[in-house]
Amino acid sequence: MDEVRAREVLQAAGLPGDAALLALGENAVFGAGEVVVKVGRDTELLARAERELAVGAWLAGAGVPAVRPAEAKARLVEGHPVTLWHRLPAAVRAADPADLAVLLRQVHALSSPSFTLPARELLGGVERWLRLAGDAIDPADAAYLRERRDGFASAASALTPHLTPGPVHGDALPRNVHVGPDGPVLMDLETFSSDFREHDLVVMALSRDRYGLAPEAYESFTRAYGWDVREWEGCGVLRGARETASCAWVAQHAPTNAAAREEFARRVASLRDGEDGVRWYSF
């Protein structure tokens, strides 16, 4: 799915085909007046889209600042799930790691909702992303990532958490926080799960190691949250699992994006060589 296809889906859904493209990743995200529209890549994501709407309504009831659904049900339009959300006011500043930490503390204080949240399938998308990559990536690289996936999935199943398990965001990064006039708001709720809370904290540890997050910024995150997940003996396992997933996620963009192909090759090479500090980049 590229921007052209996503706009075709918008029009088929009766929404403005000239809406502003805000992001193109796992979903195409458009701003259309007072709403934000998310268009999923394929029918497989329908159940996840419906759950994301349920999570948004649940967080609203719990008083957690988060994006709110504009429609209670997902639409399936020409094989693509489409969801509508209330558009947030303009940001007053960029979100920082401490903003994220405060929101995570609120989420991690919640008990489970009335509906079922799945386990955090951190590696669950690997096969689909590699399949979408097709011939654009080296089959040997795909096989290597599948092997890593299986190994880390087995290791993760044997971990003992430090924190009490429960609801987690699943993709806890400052980019998923919007700071408006009323303060920080949590966005992108599609990976909400019920699992080790450590999943949310390893994301920032990996940002420090792989994506150039400054050590002092990471320290502001751990201070605001109240604990550093790197003190936990299972941190390396969840970090390795997330690296594997992050590498495979890039692969899905390889057929139509030369920069993604280059970044995918960089990431796989660093994993193969055991170079834990090699910088990874957006594309």
LUMMARZA-352235 format. One line per 10 residues: their letters; for each residue x, y, z of C-alpha. Coordinates in Angstrom, 3 decimals, decimal comma, padded with zeros to 6 digits. Layout:
N
a = X/Y/Z | ... $
This chain:
283
mdevrarevl = 000,000/000,000/000,000 | 001,370/003,383/-001,040 | -000,064/006,871/-000,763 | -001,962/006,571/-004,040 | -003,720/003,401/-002,935 | -004,488/004,858/000,498 | -006,134/007,881/-001,115 | -008,254/005,575/-003,272 | -009,472/003,894/-000,095 | -010,261/007,287/001,448 $
qaaglpgdaa = -012,439/008,189/-001,492 | -014,157/004,794/-001,477 | -014,977/005,412/002,188 | -016,614/008,717/001,310 | -013,780/010,745/002,845 | -011,792/013,557/001,212 | -009,248/012,092/-001,185 | -007,126/015,240/-000,882 | -006,718/014,957/002,911 | -003,249/015,802/004,230 $
llalgenavf = -000,961/012,782/004,603 | 000,426/012,824/008,145 | 002,297/009,498/008,169 | 002,808/006,396/006,038 | 003,955/003,291/007,860 | 001,960/000,352/009,149 | -001,010/002,619/008,418 | -001,528/005,595/006,164 | -002,648/008,444/008,433 | -004,508/011,459/007,058 $
gagevvvkvg = -005,819/014,667/008,546 | -009,286/015,505/007,262 | -010,831/018,511/008,966 | -011,639/017,690/012,582 | -010,749/013,998/012,270 | -007,708/011,833/011,661 | -008,221/008,813/009,411 | -006,080/005,688/009,650 | -006,025/003,302/006,685 | -004,563/-000,133/007,432 $
rdtellarae = -002,498/-002,115/004,942 | -004,722/-005,167/004,646 | -007,720/-007,084/005,996 | -005,523/-008,937/008,512 | -005,341/-005,708/010,536 | -009,113/-005,302/010,971 | -009,297/-006,970/014,391 | -006,390/-004,867/015,607 | -008,064/-001,693/014,353 | -011,262/-002,578/016,201 $
relavgawla = -009,300/-003,272/019,380 | -007,496/000,067/019,072 | -010,860/001,837/019,077 | -011,903/-000,112/022,174 | -008,639/000,860/023,887 | -009,240/004,527/023,092 | -012,698/004,414/024,665 | -011,365/002,516/027,705 | -008,559/005,023/028,321 | -011,075/007,851/028,078 $
gagvpavrpa = -013,133/006,216/030,821 | -010,022/005,695/032,939 | -008,991/009,342/032,642 | -005,736/008,646/030,818 | -004,903/011,411/028,310 | -005,031/009,653/024,945 | -006,495/010,030/021,462 | -010,259/009,464/021,307 | -012,244/007,578/018,646 | -014,532/009,615/016,408 $
eakarlvegh = -016,390/006,442/015,378 | -016,888/003,393/017,587 | -016,479/000,822/014,793 | -013,825/000,212/012,173 | -014,839/000,236/008,531 | -013,557/-002,348/006,063 | -013,132/-000,564/002,735 | -011,876/-002,502/-000,294 | -009,915/-004,818/001,991 | -008,474/-002,073/004,192 $
pvtlwhrlpa = -009,527/-001,268/007,777 | -010,369/002,407/008,219 | -010,747/004,110/011,606 | -011,638/007,714/012,511 | -010,214/009,659/015,452 | -010,749/013,116/016,902 | -007,980/015,384/015,720 | -005,774/016,839/018,423 | -005,053/020,575/018,665 | -001,719/021,789/017,360 $
avraadpadl = 001,298/020,788/019,415 | 002,851/023,455/021,617 | 006,205/021,675/021,719 | 007,821/018,354/020,912 | 007,288/015,531/023,383 | 010,285/014,491/025,442 | 011,113/011,191/027,199 | 009,851/012,448/030,560 | 006,424/013,197/029,038 | 006,261/009,600/027,857 $
avllrqvhal = 007,341/008,261/031,240 | 004,535/010,109/033,051 | 001,925/008,643/030,676 | 003,380/005,156/031,016 | 003,137/005,384/034,801 | -000,596/006,064/034,382 | -001,077/003,188/031,951 | 000,936/000,806/034,111 | -001,227/001,666/037,116 | -004,351/000,386/035,309 $
sspsftlpar = -005,896/-003,021/035,806 | -007,129/-004,958/032,786 | -010,149/-003,625/030,849 | -013,434/-005,505/030,450 | -012,383/-006,701/026,991 | -009,432/-008,969/026,321 | -006,053/-007,500/025,516 | -003,699/-009,926/023,759 | -000,199/-010,735/024,878 | 002,417/-008,416/023,400 $
ellggverwl = 003,183/-010,196/020,154 | 006,374/-008,269/019,603 | 007,523/-010,784/017,006 | 004,077/-011,559/015,633 | 004,391/-009,221/012,655 | 007,762/-010,522/011,467 | 006,372/-013,094/009,051 | 003,889/-010,688/007,490 | 006,504/-007,939/007,082 | 008,957/-010,343/005,458 $
rlagdaidpa = 006,207/-011,659/003,179 | 005,326/-008,108/002,120 | 009,007/-007,497/001,340 | 008,996/-010,316/-001,206 | 011,912/-010,342/-003,613 | 013,076/-006,885/-002,550 | 015,226/-008,401/000,213 | 017,785/-011,200/000,222 | 016,124/-014,551/001,080 | 019,099/-015,320/003,335 $
daaylrerrd = 018,357/-012,185/005,371 | 014,714/-013,189/005,703 | 015,742/-016,662/006,874 | 018,160/-015,131/009,384 | 015,445/-012,942/010,885 | 013,041/-015,882/011,132 | 015,714/-017,814/013,034 | 016,292/-014,870/015,385 | 012,541/-014,518/015,876 | 012,187/-018,129/016,946 $
gfasaasalt = 015,155/-017,953/019,293 | 014,061/-014,790/021,063 | 010,449/-015,959/021,272 | 011,633/-019,050/023,140 | 013,912/-017,044/025,435 | 011,210/-014,476/026,198 | 008,760/-017,191/027,256 | 011,140/-018,157/030,081 | 011,572/-014,655/031,571 | 010,464/-013,623/035,052 $
phltpgpvhg = 009,253/-009,995/035,196 | 010,365/-007,441/037,756 | 007,157/-005,399/037,455 | 003,606/-006,692/037,837 | 002,294/-007,604/034,353 | -000,720/-005,791/032,936 | -001,713/-003,305/030,206 | 001,143/-001,864/028,152 | 001,274/000,560/025,235 | 003,573/-001,656/023,181 $
dalprnvhvg = 005,353/001,034/021,151 | 006,307/003,486/023,849 | 008,261/006,271/022,161 | 008,055/010,084/022,439 | 006,886/010,175/018,803 | 003,678/008,541/020,066 | 003,050/011,404/022,487 | 001,462/014,697/021,426 | 001,904/017,709/023,699 | -001,019/020,081/023,169 $
pdgpvlmdle = -002,320/023,017/025,195 | -003,621/020,671/027,903 | -000,447/018,612/028,184 | 000,882/015,270/026,886 | -001,532/012,862/025,155 | -000,815/009,247/024,234 | -001,276/008,248/020,573 | -001,054/005,133/018,366 | -002,887/002,657/020,559 | -002,857/-000,284/018,141 $
tfssdfrehd = -000,185/-002,275/019,978 | -001,852/-002,078/023,409 | -001,450/-005,448/025,093 | -001,428/-007,175/028,448 | 002,052/-008,428/029,207 | 005,302/-007,574/030,954 | 005,416/-003,836/031,673 | 009,102/-004,086/030,821 | 008,144/-004,188/027,125 | 007,324/-000,474/027,301 $
lvvmalsrdr = 010,599/000,389/028,997 | 012,947/-001,596/026,764 | 011,841/000,566/023,831 | 013,588/003,601/025,275 | 016,657/001,613/026,272 | 016,965/000,519/022,648 | 016,473/004,119/021,523 | 019,517/005,026/023,590 | 021,582/002,201/022,114 | 020,460/002,271/018,461 $
yglapeayes = 018,672/005,489/017,558 | 020,852/008,207/019,036 | 018,841/009,114/022,131 | 021,192/011,128/024,344 | 022,138/009,467/027,653 | 020,826/012,451/029,620 | 017,483/012,198/027,806 | 017,291/008,531/028,710 | 018,103/009,387/032,323 | 015,229/011,889/032,367 $
ftraygwdvr = 012,947/009,052/031,273 | 014,092/006,665/034,009 | 013,846/009,388/036,665 | 010,295/010,265/035,664 | 009,259/006,616/035,537 | 011,138/005,626/038,684 | 013,141/002,631/037,435 | 015,719/001,701/034,789 | 014,807/-001,517/032,945 | 018,495/-002,126/032,193 $
ewegcgvlrg = 018,817/-003,263/035,808 | 016,593/-006,259/034,961 | 018,307/-009,437/033,802 | 015,712/-010,004/031,081 | 016,372/-006,675/029,373 | 018,752/-008,152/026,793 | 016,189/-010,711/025,666 | 013,397/-008,193/025,093 | 015,883/-005,812/023,478 | 016,988/-008,509/021,041 $
aretascawv = 013,394/-009,389/020,232 | 012,550/-005,770/019,519 | 015,628/-005,331/017,335 | 014,511/-008,336/015,296 | 011,004/-006,943/014,906 | 012,268/-003,453/014,060 | 014,503/-004,849/011,346 | 011,684/-006,905/009,806 | 009,320/-003,916/009,989 | 011,603/-001,973/007,651 $
aqhaptnaaa = 011,512/-004,855/005,149 | 007,853/-004,271/004,258 | 008,808/-000,900/002,764 | 011,655/-002,296/000,664 | 009,658/-002,972/-002,540 | 008,848/000,711/-003,075 | 011,505/002,569/-001,065 | 015,219/002,458/-001,885 | 016,132/004,124/001,419 | 014,262/001,386/003,285 $
reefarrvas = 016,203/-001,290/001,393 | 019,463/000,383/002,375 | 018,428/000,731/006,016 | 017,226/-002,871/006,133 | 020,635/-004,056/004,897 | 022,377/-001,889/007,519 | 020,286/-003,318/010,324 | 020,652/-006,946/009,299 | 024,418/-006,558/008,936 | 024,750/-005,077/012,421 $
lrdgedgvrw = 022,738/-007,953/013,892 | 024,771/-010,566/012,056 | 028,038/-008,944/013,184 | 026,903/-008,553/016,803 | 027,517/-004,794/016,634 | 025,156/-003,615/019,372 | 026,074/000,033/019,030 | 025,679/000,522/015,278 | 023,349/003,463/014,720 | 019,999/002,768/013,029 $
ysf = 018,165/005,476/011,119 | 014,729/006,444/009,883 | 014,245/006,445/006,128 $
